[in-house]
Structures are given as structure tokens and as C-alpha cells.
Amino acid sequence: MDRERLVKALEEVRNGTLDIDAALQLLKGFPFEDLDFARIDHHRSIRTGFPEVIFAGGKTIEQTVAIFGKLAERSDRVLATRVAPDCAEALLKEQPEATYFPLSLCVTLDRRVEETRTGNILVVCAGTSDLAVAEEAAITADLMGGAVHRINDAGVAGIHRILSEGEALSKARVVIVAAGMEGALPSVVGGLVSVPVIAVPTSVGYGASFGGVAALLGMLNTCASGVSVVNIDNGFGAGYQAALINRLPEMFCEKE
């Protein structure tokens, strides 16, 4: 149940176009619905502005499909991450409106009509091998209403590539930078922009990269101000955080 649906139901009750029993049916399972193996937080969208997100890794296909279906009954937006191809196939059979993004392993459902994207979220990907993580960030931010722009393959080994993107960098409200190996690119970007930079270390690299730990430590020790860091390969976390930052001006205007 998102805020828009709840407001619409309350207005219909007030206007007499929705009776009390029907309204109670809409609120069934509110604030959470117990499926035994999962307790779905239908109240989350009202508290945070976005529905509960499904992390499909470690869940069975049946569990993922069931949770996605219950969320889809009460929300116009649903996001599942780390969805394996066989799970996505089963999910799309039950939810034909949904879309699978095989590179990022994301499944989304978006029933909003002519939703306007706001702000400017720039997703910078260091190398093609980092694209899966960068795309997870971009898809998350887009579903949360942000206007997302991308710069791909702009790592520091060819630093002229990111330096040539001055106009795009200057227009961003927040920048996500995904990089593996030594993880240097967020520090470079942090020194070029006046907005928050969210660094995403990826697990891409050879032996001494230690599955992304080298990039993580490099990013945590950045000398550039305004750079924050999420967990290794956590494109979702970066996209979510960027979308919140991107929304701040509109949120303050609403409160005024």
C-alpha cells in the first residue's frame, strides 16, 4: 500500500464512493502480511516513500514469486534484485507486466502512468566489467523517480574519458560511481563536482583485489571530500541513496 493508494481510498470513503467494508479489505494485511516464510511490510512505502524491495538471492523461486505477487497486489512499483534467469522466467509468467533486466539481474514492475522523472542522477561506470552493478544502481534510481543519465567505461586508465564529460558532471544533482580494481575513479569524480558522490566498489579485479576489498578500502580512504561509500557490489544501495538525495529539493518544497 503506497501513499497515493491510501489517500485515494480515504478520499473515496469520505466522498461515499467506497464503503467501509471495501476500505477495510484494501487495508487487509496492513501494516504487514504474514506468509510464514516472509512477513511483507506493506506499510514501508508510506513510511519511506518506496515499497519493500526483494533481495532474491538465497530465496527459492517459489518464495520470490509469492512475495513479488503480494507486493504487486498493493503497490504500483515493485523491485526485485539478484534474480537468477530461471527465477525471472517463473516470475514473469505470473507477472507479465514486469520487466527483467538480465545484465543487472533486476525485475521491475511499474504501473505508474506518465510518471515524470525529476532531478539528475548520473551513474558513472569505470569499466564494462562493472556494468552489472552500475545498472542495478541506475534501475533502482529510475524506479524511484529519478532522471538517470549514464557514463560508461570511463576508468582512470584512460582518464581523458571522464575529463571529457565536464558538462554531464556539472549538471548532476548526485553522482554514483561504480569501480573495481583499485577503486580510484570516485576520488577523481569527487574532485570534479560540487554534489554528493556515492562510490560503489565492485568485486571486479585480479587476486589482490580480494573480491572488491581493495576497491572498498581505497574508496573509504579517499582524499576527495563529499564521497560516501556503500558495500561491495551494492548497486541497489547506491541507487536508493542517490534517489533520496535527488528528491530532497522537492521534499522541502512540499513541506513548505
N, C-alpha and C positions, 0 to 999 in steps of 0.2 A: 504494500500500500504506500504510494508516494503522496507527497503533499497535495499535488494537483487533484488526484483522485479523491482524497479525503475532503478537500474544500468543495469539490463539485457535489459530492454526496451530501454534505451538510447543507449546502445551498438548496439542493433538491428537497431535502427534508423540510427546510424552512418554508419553501415555496409550495409544499404539498404535492410535489410530483414524485416523491419517493416516500413510501410508507415506512414506519419504524421497523417492521419485521424485515423488509428488504434491506434496510440500512444495517441492521444487526447481522444479516447474512454476509454483507460486504466486509464487516469487521470480524467475522469468524476467524479464529486463529490469530487474533491481534492481542498482544504485540508479537507473539511468536507461535509457530506451528510445529508440533512435535511429531516427527516421523520415526521416532525410536532411534534410528541411526544418525539423525540430524535434527536440530531444533532451529528452524528457519526464522530469521529475525525480520519479520515484515515491518517492524517499526523503524528500522535503520534509516530508510530514506527520509522519514520525517525528521529524525534527529540530525542526520549528517548531510542530507541533500542527495544521496545516491544509495541505491539498494545494496543489499549484501552481495558480495562477489564470490563466485565459486572458484576455489582452487581445486582443479580436477585431479591433480597429482595425488596418488595414494588412495583415491576413491575408486570404487568399482564403476563400471559403465552404468549399471542399474541405479546406483546411488546418484551419480551425476545427472542422469536423465530425470530422475524423480525430483531432485532439488531444483533443477532448472525449470521443470514444468510448474512446480508450486510457485516459484518466483514469478514466472511468466503470467500466472493467473491474476497477480495483484500488482504488477508493475509493467510499464511500457518499455523499460530498459532492463536488460539482463546481460551480465558479462560472466563468462567462464574462461579461466586461464589454464594453461598447461593441459589442453585437451588433446589426447592422442588421436590419430586418424580413425581408429576403429570406434572409439567413443564418440567422435564427432559424427560419424556416419549414423550411429544409432540415435544420437541426439537430434540430428536434422530430420530423421524420419518422423520423430514425434513433434518437432517444432520446425515445420517447413519455412516459416518466416525468418528463421535465424540464418546467420551467415558464418561460415567457417573460414578462418584465415590460416592456412596451413603453415606459413612461414613462422608466424608468432605463436601458433597453437592456441589461438583465441577463438571463442564462439561468442557472437553478439546477437542480441535481439533489440531492435529499436523501432517502436511503433509510433514514435512522435511524428506529427505531420508538420513539414516545413519548419523544422527546428533551426533557429538562427544560431550559427556558431559565433562566439564572441572572443575578443582579445586577440592574442597572437602567441601561440606556444611553438617554439622552434625546437625540433628534435634533430640533434647532430649525431651522426654515426661515424665513428672513427674508421672502421673498415667493413668491408662486405660481410666478413665473418661475424660481425656484431649486430647485423641487421635484425635477427630474430628478437633480440632483447629491445632494440630501438623501436621495432614495430609494435611490440607489446605495450610500450610506453605511449606510442602515438595513438593506437587504437583505444586505449583506456582514456586518454585525454580527450579524444574526439567524442567518444560516447558520453563523456561528462559535459559536453557542450562547448569545448574549446576549439578555436580555429587553429588547426595544426598545420605547420609547414615543416618540410624535411630538407636536410642537407646530408647526403650520403657520401661515404668514402672520402673523408676529409681528415685523415690521421696526420700526426706530426711528422711522419717520414717524408711527406710532401706538404710542408706547412703552408706553401703558397696557396694551396687549395682552400683552406679555411680563411686565410687572409684576403682572398678574393671575394668573400661573402660578407663584406662590411655592411652593405645595405640591409641584407636579411637579418644580420645580428642586431643592427641598430633599431629595427622595428619590433623586435621580440619583447614581450612582456615578461617571459620566463624562458630559460633555455635548459633543455635536457641534453646531456652529453653522455653517450654510451661508448665505452672504450675498454679494450682488453690489453694484453701485453703489459707494458709498464704503466699504462693509465695516465699518460701525460696530457691528453687533449683537454680535459676540463680546466686545468690550470691555465692553458693558453687562452681558452674562451673566456675564463673568468677575468683575465687581464684585458679583454677587449670590450666588455659590455658593462652596463650600469644596472643590470637587473639580476635577480637570483639565478644561479646556475645549479642544477641538480645533476650530480655526477653518478653514473651507473657503471660500476666495474663489471666486466663480463668475464666469463671463465675461459675466454679465448687466449691461447698462448702455448708456448713450449714448457718443458718440465719445470723450470724455476719460476714459472708464473703461479705455480701451486693452485691451479684451478680458479684463478681470479684473485687470490690473496695478495699477490704482488701489486695488481692494479688497485685493489681496495686500500692497501696501506699507502700507496703513492698518492691517491686522491685524498685520503684523510690527512696527509701531511702537506697538502697544497699550500703554496705561499700566496695564492690569489685569494683576495677577500671575496666574500659572497658566494662561496662554493660549499654546498652541503652534499652529503654522500648517502646513498641507500645501499642496501645489501647487494651481494654479488648476483648478477642476472635478474635483479628485481625491477624489470621494466614497468611492471604494473604499479609498484610503489612510487616510482618516479613520475609516471603519468598521472597518478591520482594526486600527488602533492602539487605537481605543476598546474593541474586543473583548479585546485583550490586557490593557489596564488593568482592564477589568471582571473578568477571570479571576484577577487577582493574589491576592486573598484565598484562593480555592480552591486555587491552585497552592501557596501557602505552607503551607496545611493538609495537602496531600498530601505535601509534603516532610518535614513534621514526623512 
